[in-house]
Amino acid sequence: MRRRPGIGGLQTAAAARDQFRLLGENVAKIRTDLMKEQLATFRSQLEDFARKHKNDIRKNPAFRSQFHEMCAKVGVDPLASNKGFWAELLGIGDFYYELGVQIVDICLATRSLNGGLINLQELCYLLRQRRKSDRGVVSEDDCLRAISKLKALGNGFEVISVGKKKLVRSVPTELNKDHNEILELAQAQGFVTVDEVERRLSWTSGRAIDALDTLLDEGLAMIDDGHRDGKRRYWFPCVSPISSSLGVDS
């Protein structure tokens, strides 16, 4: 018959478990302290790097994008506040705040043309036109970072992907799968017809007209009836160059 462990054996086993637990906690603490020390060293080096290359960070959009990636790896967000070390050293917070204000102005100025949905490339183009003295220093990455800070304003102001294009939405319009498919189809020419939607997407006439009418009601489409074939064109400024050619007053 197998003997059960006595009280002494149970106490010894419990003591051993406590020792292993303490050992594990000590190892975890040592690792955590080491990681904190490494992060602190990296942040210090990052600050030194920023001081040394602050002019490149301010003026070169590609360099600025790489700098943001380095910051993200160590949990540093230079855009978290327009005060403090990063703002004083680089003025990055002020730069993106200014971009955000200009993005809002452009979205409001073009809303009557595009219904609050604008191509990211077009938005960047209009930004550069407005910032004529610094036309070459605003990149799409800069626009995306500025837009991410506009989410604090509530619904709207977000970037959505439709096919190969990125669109900036400045109104709380909800686009469903049908709407996205029509916008993607319109990217080829800037417009679609009911017949084309039916043929290319294998939809019924009712489904195509319903989706197009919704986009029209939301202000995202424009009607063009002036063609010999008699087919109505639904133009989408957010995926065509119509609004870019009109420009935005600075």
C-alpha positions as CSV (number, residue, x, y, z in Angstrom):
1,M,0.0,0.0,0.0
2,R,1.3,3.4,-1.0
3,R,2.0,5.7,1.9
4,R,0.5,9.3,1.7
5,P,3.0,12.1,2.3
6,G,3.1,13.4,5.8
7,I,2.8,16.9,7.1
8,G,6.5,17.4,6.9
9,G,6.5,16.4,3.2
10,L,3.5,18.7,2.4
11,Q,5.3,21.6,4.2
12,T,8.5,20.9,2.2
13,A,6.6,20.9,-1.1
14,A,4.8,24.1,-0.2
15,A,8.1,25.8,0.7
16,A,9.6,24.7,-2.6
17,R,6.6,26.1,-4.5
18,D,7.0,29.4,-2.7
19,Q,10.7,29.5,-3.6
20,F,10.0,28.8,-7.2
21,R,7.3,31.5,-7.2
22,L,9.6,34.1,-5.7
23,L,12.3,33.1,-8.1
24,G,10.0,33.6,-11.0
25,E,8.8,37.0,-9.7
26,N,12.5,38.1,-9.3
27,V,13.3,37.0,-12.8
28,A,10.3,38.8,-14.2
29,K,11.2,42.0,-12.2
30,I,14.8,41.9,-13.5
31,R,13.5,41.5,-17.1
32,T,11.0,44.4,-16.6
33,D,13.7,46.7,-15.1
34,L,16.0,45.8,-17.9
35,M,13.4,46.6,-20.5
36,K,12.6,49.9,-18.8
37,E,16.3,50.8,-18.7
38,Q,16.7,49.9,-22.4
39,L,13.6,52.0,-23.3
40,A,14.8,55.0,-21.3
41,T,18.2,54.7,-23.1
42,F,16.5,54.5,-26.5
43,R,14.2,57.5,-25.7
44,S,17.3,59.5,-24.6
45,Q,19.0,58.6,-27.9
46,L,15.8,59.5,-29.8
47,E,15.8,62.9,-28.2
48,D,19.4,63.4,-29.1
49,F,18.6,62.3,-32.7
50,A,15.7,64.7,-32.8
51,R,17.8,67.6,-31.7
52,K,20.5,66.8,-34.2
53,H,18.1,66.4,-37.2
54,K,15.2,68.7,-36.2
55,N,15.5,70.7,-39.5
56,D,15.2,67.5,-41.5
57,I,12.2,66.4,-39.4
58,R,10.5,69.7,-40.0
59,K,11.2,70.1,-43.7
60,N,11.5,66.5,-45.2
61,P,8.2,64.6,-45.2
62,A,9.9,61.2,-45.8
63,F,12.4,61.8,-43.0
64,R,9.5,63.0,-40.7
65,S,7.5,59.8,-41.5
66,Q,10.5,57.6,-40.5
67,F,10.9,59.6,-37.3
68,H,7.3,58.9,-36.4
69,E,7.9,55.2,-36.9
70,M,10.9,55.2,-34.6
71,C,8.8,57.1,-32.0
72,A,6.0,54.5,-32.2
73,K,8.4,51.7,-31.5
74,V,9.2,53.1,-28.0
75,G,5.8,54.4,-27.2
76,V,6.5,58.1,-27.8
77,D,3.8,60.2,-29.5
78,P,5.1,63.6,-30.5
79,L,1.5,64.6,-31.4
80,A,0.0,63.8,-28.0
81,S,0.2,67.4,-26.9
82,N,1.2,70.8,-28.3
83,K,3.1,71.4,-25.1
84,G,6.2,69.8,-23.7
85,F,9.6,68.6,-24.9
86,W,8.6,67.5,-28.5
87,A,6.5,70.6,-29.2
88,E,9.2,72.9,-28.0
89,L,12.0,71.1,-29.8
90,L,10.3,70.4,-33.1
91,G,7.1,72.3,-33.2
92,I,5.5,69.1,-34.6
93,G,2.2,69.6,-32.6
94,D,1.7,73.1,-34.1
95,F,2.5,71.8,-37.6
96,Y,-0.2,69.1,-37.4
97,Y,-2.7,71.3,-35.6
98,E,-2.3,73.8,-38.5
99,L,-2.7,71.1,-41.0
100,G,-5.8,69.8,-39.2
101,V,-7.4,73.3,-39.4
102,Q,-6.7,73.6,-43.1
103,I,-8.0,70.1,-43.8
104,V,-11.3,71.0,-42.0
105,D,-11.5,74.2,-44.1
106,I,-10.9,72.3,-47.4
107,C,-13.4,69.6,-46.5
108,L,-16.1,72.3,-45.7
109,A,-15.3,74.3,-48.9
110,T,-15.6,71.2,-51.1
111,R,-18.5,69.6,-49.4
112,S,-21.1,71.0,-51.8
113,L,-19.1,69.4,-54.6
114,N,-18.3,66.0,-53.1
115,G,-20.8,65.4,-50.4
116,G,-18.1,65.3,-47.7
117,L,-16.1,62.5,-49.3
118,I,-12.8,63.6,-50.9
119,N,-9.9,61.7,-52.4
120,L,-6.8,61.7,-50.1
121,Q,-4.5,62.6,-53.0
122,E,-6.8,65.5,-54.0
123,L,-6.9,66.7,-50.4
124,C,-3.1,66.7,-50.3
125,Y,-3.0,68.6,-53.6
126,L,-5.3,71.3,-52.3
127,L,-3.3,71.5,-49.1
128,R,-0.1,72.1,-51.0
129,Q,-1.9,74.8,-53.1
130,R,-3.0,76.5,-49.9
131,R,0.5,76.3,-48.4
132,K,2.2,77.7,-51.4
133,S,5.3,78.8,-49.5
134,D,5.8,75.2,-48.2
135,R,4.2,73.3,-51.1
136,G,6.7,70.4,-51.1
137,V,6.6,69.6,-47.4
138,V,3.1,68.1,-46.9
139,S,2.9,64.3,-47.6
140,E,0.0,61.9,-47.5
141,D,1.5,60.5,-44.3
142,D,1.2,64.0,-42.8
143,C,-2.4,64.3,-43.9
144,L,-3.2,60.9,-42.3
145,R,-1.6,61.9,-39.0
146,A,-3.4,65.2,-38.9
147,I,-6.8,63.5,-39.8
148,S,-6.2,61.0,-37.0
149,K,-6.2,63.9,-34.5
150,L,-9.4,65.2,-35.9
151,K,-11.3,62.2,-34.6
152,A,-11.6,64.0,-31.3
153,L,-14.2,66.2,-33.0
154,G,-16.6,63.2,-33.0
155,N,-18.3,61.5,-35.9
156,G,-16.8,62.1,-39.3
157,F,-13.2,62.9,-40.3
158,E,-11.9,59.5,-41.0
159,V,-10.1,57.7,-43.8
160,I,-11.8,54.9,-45.6
161,S,-10.5,52.6,-48.4
162,V,-12.5,52.1,-51.6
163,G,-10.7,49.9,-54.0
164,K,-7.3,51.3,-54.6
165,K,-8.1,54.8,-53.3
166,K,-8.2,56.3,-49.9
167,L,-11.0,58.7,-49.3
168,V,-11.4,61.2,-46.4
169,R,-14.9,61.4,-45.0
170,S,-15.9,64.5,-43.2
171,V,-19.6,63.7,-42.6
172,P,-21.0,60.8,-40.6
173,T,-22.4,59.1,-43.7
174,E,-22.6,55.3,-43.5
175,L,-21.6,53.6,-46.7
176,N,-22.7,50.0,-47.2
177,K,-21.1,47.3,-49.4
178,D,-23.2,48.3,-52.4
179,H,-22.1,52.0,-52.2
180,N,-18.5,51.0,-51.9
181,E,-18.7,48.7,-54.9
182,I,-20.2,51.6,-57.0
183,L,-17.5,54.0,-55.9
184,E,-14.9,51.4,-56.8
185,L,-16.4,50.9,-60.2
186,A,-16.5,54.6,-60.8
187,Q,-12.8,55.0,-60.3
188,A,-12.1,53.9,-63.9
189,Q,-13.9,56.9,-65.5
190,G,-15.1,59.0,-62.7
191,F,-18.7,58.1,-63.4
192,V,-21.1,55.1,-63.9
193,T,-24.4,54.5,-65.6
194,V,-27.2,52.3,-64.4
195,D,-26.6,49.9,-67.3
196,E,-22.9,49.6,-66.4
197,V,-23.7,48.9,-62.7
198,E,-26.2,46.2,-63.7
199,R,-23.7,44.6,-66.2
200,R,-20.5,44.9,-64.2
201,L,-21.9,44.0,-60.8
202,S,-24.6,41.6,-62.0
203,W,-27.3,43.6,-60.1
204,T,-30.9,44.1,-60.8
205,S,-32.1,47.5,-62.1
206,G,-33.8,48.2,-58.8
207,R,-30.8,47.5,-56.7
208,A,-28.6,49.7,-58.9
209,I,-31.0,52.6,-59.0
210,D,-31.6,52.4,-55.2
211,A,-27.9,52.5,-54.4
212,L,-27.3,55.3,-56.9
213,D,-30.2,57.4,-55.6
214,T,-28.9,57.0,-52.0
215,L,-25.5,58.3,-53.1
216,L,-27.2,61.1,-54.9
217,D,-29.3,62.1,-51.9
218,E,-26.1,62.1,-49.7
219,G,-24.5,64.6,-52.1
220,L,-21.8,62.1,-53.2
221,A,-22.9,62.0,-56.8
222,M,-23.7,64.5,-59.6
223,I,-26.1,63.8,-62.5
224,D,-25.1,64.4,-66.1
225,D,-27.9,64.0,-68.7
226,G,-26.3,65.8,-71.6
227,H,-25.2,62.8,-73.8
228,R,-26.4,61.6,-77.2
229,D,-26.9,58.0,-76.0
230,G,-29.5,59.3,-73.5
231,K,-27.8,57.5,-70.7
232,R,-27.6,59.3,-67.4
233,R,-24.1,59.5,-66.0
234,Y,-23.6,59.5,-62.2
235,W,-20.3,61.4,-61.5
236,F,-18.5,61.0,-58.3
237,P,-16.1,63.9,-57.5
238,C,-14.4,62.0,-54.7
239,V,-12.9,59.6,-57.3
240,S,-12.7,61.9,-60.3
241,P,-10.7,65.1,-61.0
242,I,-13.7,67.4,-61.2
243,S,-13.3,69.2,-57.8
244,S,-9.5,69.4,-58.2
245,S,-9.9,71.4,-61.4
246,L,-12.2,73.8,-59.6
247,G,-9.7,74.5,-56.8
248,V,-10.3,75.9,-53.4
249,D,-9.7,79.5,-52.4
250,S,-7.0,80.1,-49.8
